[in-house]
Amino acid sequence: MDVGGRRQRRIWRTVGWCGGIVVAASVIYTVLQLRRGGLGPSDTAGLWGLPVGLAALLVSVLALRKPEEGNTAVLAREWAATLAAQIAAGEGRVHHQLLGDDTKSIDLRFTLRPAAGRTASAPPAGRLLPGSALSTGLLLPASLAVGVPDVAEYWRTSRPRRLVITGPAGSGKTVTALVLILALIKDRAESDPVPVRISLVEWDTTTELDALLTERLVHAYGWTRERAAILVGHGLVLPVLDGLDEMDPMLDDGTPDPDAPRARAVLNRLDHYQLQGEPGPVVLTCRTAHLDALAARGSLRDAARVDLAPVPPADAVAYLGDRAADPARWRPLTDRLTANPTGTLAALLSTPWRLCLTATVYHRSGNPGELTTHTTEQALDDHLLARFIPAATTLHPRTYTTEQVHRWLHHLTGALAPTPVTTAPGPAEAGTDLVLHELWPLAGRTRVRVIDATLTAGTVLLTLPLAWTTPESAVAAAVIGLLAVTTARGTATAHPTPPLHLKLSMTAAPGRALAVGLRGGLAVGLMGALAGALVGALVGALRGTLIGGLKTGSAIGLVLGLMSGLAEGLAGMTRWQFPEEARPWGLLRGDLVFQATLGLVLGLVYAEVAESEFGWTFVLALGPAGLTVALAGAAARRYAVFLLCSGGRLPFRLVVFMDWACEAGLLRYAGPAYQFRHRELQHWLTLHPDPVDPPPGP
């Protein structure tokens, strides 16, 4: 371990915090001296020069610090261990949800599919879970039936390590990728890359893969952009790209498009993806038919493609028997599968998704034998999905009715509707991620923006009567009016500010962020001073408002600069120890904390400066208005307005409902977003706004 590097980082951290304390103390000292009065203009300027000079010195010193390459490599390995812990916690939870809130997993099997062109060297077959032999399923020579590797060992023995997992809908591609991720993290060495799963639907294919990985670490796991880029640059992030088949729409006849532009762009980028001069390691999942169509014009080079095998009837019967509370009720179905292992029903129930769906639907009641009457995939899926939400609501009771759950989930699918992709050729499929602060267009873009601006301006104007209690009533009223107009215009934007978070630890180069923040903050302060002068000119108090504006603007600008240096959008979630996985509600909570802290600090600074110039009544009159202005940038505010505008189409406690839906197996967590448990469920809910075919009683 680099002891010298650790010592150096501690020294720089100490310098940063001590310097910040000195600057803060100098600001307090300056304010106290100014309040005593009796100082000339030169004395006042000299006092303000002290904190400004110290802040400039601190920023200059910290900005000179550059991370040494050797130390960066050591740091990257330490950070990778932290990232691995995050991934294990988050993906372990998703894996548990995909198993139907159970610990029983089907041991899927897969075989290597030969392909033309350059391919990877890999074993001929593998299985999902560790084991000594294949008991049922794949028809392999006896010499290959012993010691078939599990998916993690299969990955390690492949050269180069580029794996494409294919199978039909519901065959377990995502589950296979999750098991691989968790197994690689469990036995991970210090220098091994950390697998990070990304839904390919969200990739703007005009950007590089490294940029995609960096953004994933920033937005899903709370890393600063600089640290994320270092992890990616050192090859410590293994891309696990899920859902190549979901990037492009089908052809009019319902078949995959062999020229799918976005999927083709992904394959081209992966063909050129290298790490240390070798084909870059990657895991890719795709439906079999889609990859077959793409392969007609060239598939992924230097990769091993494996096909997931159907679940054998014996394994399906064993799985359903383990999940059943009363096996006798299941006997008509299991006897049919056992008696006719090559029949239509056995083929239909040969995917993990349908087996899990069946186990959930008939867990407590109903006659599983009625499935024997269905002979097509569409009929069976419609039958099971129509009963899935009622069964989940029964198994996880709450105050929600089946009709409410169905209609709320259907309404949420509107946020995932396909939209044209302007940065890449061809249209995109429906999205997958439900991000709380991005749901507001569901309630009507214009409606939400107008109500947001109106409520914000109205809140500021509520303090207007207090203005007439001050000696400078005209000035106070004019300032409140100006604040109302500017904040209303700011909150009416079509693209609200993304959630912000405080950073409570030093980054590798904090000086640059602080320098940018101070520059912007002081510019804002100067604008505030000029606005104060304008108001003073209108009411005949130019000199007083100009001096007060300069004092207040300079102090507030300094605070704004320091606060902006402590924030870096979603990347600002670095905490004392290490960042936790970003959770959907955590983004909004962190944003509220940041905005409230900003409002409190600004209020204190404003009170100290403005009190000496205008008096406490002026401070009390503008204090609430100032706090409202600080909260005007909160993403949580737009989310709250969205809930108010949603009426009965969504529950007001939306986060509570969506967390319950994850517990019930209808949704799942995906970093800072929610996703539907399965794409088939999302598509079915999109087409069915109301509950259909209510299940009969037991």
Secondary structure by P-SEA (a helix, b strand, c coil): caaaaaaaaaaaaaaaaaaaaaaaaaaaaaaaaaaaccccaaaaaaaaaaaaaaaaaaaaaaaaccccaaaaaaaaaaaaaaaaaaaaaaaaaaaaaaacccccccbbbbbbbbbccbbbbbccccccccccccccccccccccccccccaaaaaaaccccbbbbbbcccccaaaaaaaaaaaaaacccccbbbbbbbccccccccccaaaaaaaaaaccccccaaaaaaaaaacccccccccccccccccccccccccaaaaaaaaaaaaacccccccccbbbbbcaaaaaaaacccccccbbbbbbbcccaaaaaaaaaaaccccccaaaaaaaaaaccccaaaaaaccaaaaaaaaaaaccccccccccccccaaaaaaaaaaaaaaaaaaaccccccaaaaaaaaaaaacccccccccccccccccccccccccccccccaaaaaaaaaaaaaaaaaccccccccccaaaaaaaaaaaaaaaaaaaaaccccccbbbbbccccccaaaaaaaaaaaaaaaaaaaaaaaaaaaaaaccaaaaaaaaaaaaaaaaaaaaaaaaaccccccccccccccccccaaaaaaaaaaaaaaaaaaaaaaaaaccccccaaaaaaaaaaaaaaaacccaaaaaaaaaaacccccccaaaaaaaaaaaaccbbbcccccccccaaaaaaaaaccccccccccc
